[in-house]
Amino acid sequence: MSCKIALIQMNPKVGDIEANADSIIKSVNDAKKNHKADLVVFPELSLVGYPPDDLLLRNELFDRVELALQSICHSIPDINVILGLPRKLGQQKYNAAVVIKNQKVVAWYYKHCLPNYRVFDEKRYFDSGSSPCVININSVAIGITICEDIWNPEPAKLSVDAGAEVIININASPFRIAKQRQRWSTVCQRVSELGVPVIYLNMLAGQDELVFDGGSFVVNRSAELVHQTALFDDAPLLIKVESQQGKIDVFEGQIIQCKNDIKNAYNAIVLGLRDYVNKNGFSGAIIGLSGGIDSALTLALAVDALGADRVEVVMMPSRYTAQMSLDDARKQAETMSVSYSEISIEPVFKSFVDLLKPEFKGLEVDVTEENIQARCRGVILMAISNKKRKILLTTGNKSEMAVGYATLYGDMAGGFAPIKDVPKTMVYDLAKYRNKVSSVIPERVITRAPSAELAPDQIDQDSLPSYEILDKILEGYIEQDLSIEKIIEQGFDVDTVKKIARLVDINEYKRRQSPPGVRITTKAFGRDRRYPITSGFGRY
């Protein structure tokens, strides 16, 4: 007894049901012709993409899914297929897996455990299933589960009790740093409990803030990892389930290590950026290149995601811009072979200052004038973006977004924020990693003190603690939800912690107006962290 299985780490586009169906048909035909597969498996909700969100409230979506399913059945060869899709039965809706055999639907499985935390809100849309689904292919009994089901003991146990000799778990599991190790641990625990191998298939796609990293793997009946694809590699995983001494198992295969968290984070941002730009139909990207570390990293990510020919950078110096910033920006643009131009904001800035003199009479110069400079740059960049139909990428990092060190309608203006979930200390780690691949970011950009260059001799640490301290406080307050008192107990200065917590809370209104960006940490701003703008909760 044996069964050759092709796991397709599909990259669907949410809502593009017909195009996704065409991709599924092509993959099935390729697996049959080129790999002689007995079974082809696709990820969770792969026919509609994940997450479809409120598209699931539209009856039209389910009508189109049904038509696409019929088309798939009629268009594939005599082969077995497991496919993720939503299904509506009367007033109930399910996150489902359909089994196709001999060009006909032969079985359904409905997801039991619906995640309703962090970035997930499946209970808003779906009803829970309760029955197992075990199918027989080449005399191998295969149980099906969907994503969250494998994080809980009961669904897989129901399959084994119903006779399953191997479990296939189809997923749309989003990336975050170190997530893969957690997946391995969980699946190994299930295998230890049940004594049957588990095949874990994950989607590979970028969808707005979320990135699905692939990384499909297999754990044998002895709870050992025996197959592992590289993260962010779209090649199908081909495995063979077979009987040995009367027991079904999966035997030794290729294991590709994926424990470099900085490399994985970099690749996640590249994939998220590429899919956001391409799936939304932009011809390329525009970046305001300042000579600082954030825009330098954003440029490297954009070129790796889109290619140098699709990326354009603009340097916009002011009276406060250092010559080294001009030199370093020009050097990186030349090294990365991107289109480069310089537009001074000085005439525009002076015009605004002169225009506002009557309104500002008797008032001291303050951050207002700094923000005007940022907004001059935002207007210029958005004009170029509109005219050339290229998306404007913002360059703010998570540390800045957390404490509000960004200007609404200035450096926050844009369509996508690639490093929005990257703490400042990690910005440096990512830049150093990219330079090890090939040196593209000038070394001085990495080593010099960070500055917005909006005032004379300005550096970030004039008004903030060091980024090493700031990021640790932010991690406690944002990602771990620790109280001010608990953070202070870790040894941080009382006034500093209170200041940072206050800045985080009062700048929620800014973050609510910021563009989406790739999620890589345990809690990102956006759909992952949802706080009220108007709130009296904070105590400082």
Secondary structure by P-SEA (a helix, b strand, c coil): cbbbbbbbbccccccaaaaaaaaaaaaaaaaaccccccbbbbccccccccccccccccaaaaaaaaaaaaaaaaccccbbbbbbbbbbcccccccbbbbbcccccccccccccccccccccccccbbbbcbbbbbbcccbbbbbbcccccccccaaaaaaaacccbbbbbbbcccccaaaaaaaaaaaaaaaaccbbbbbbbbbcccccbbbbcccccccccccccccccccccbbbbbbbbbccccccccccbbbbccaaaaaaaaaaaaaaaaaaaaaccccccccccccaaaaaaaaaaaaacccccbbbbbbbcccccaaaaaaaaaaaaaaccbbbbbbaaaaaaaaaaaaccccccccccaaaaaaaaaaaaaaaaaaaaaacbbbbbbccaaaaaaccccccccccccccccccccaaaaaaaaaaaaaacccccccccccccccccccccccccccccaaaaaaaaaaaccccccaaaaaaacccaaaaaaaaaaaaaaaaaaaaccbbbbcccccccccbbbbcccccccc
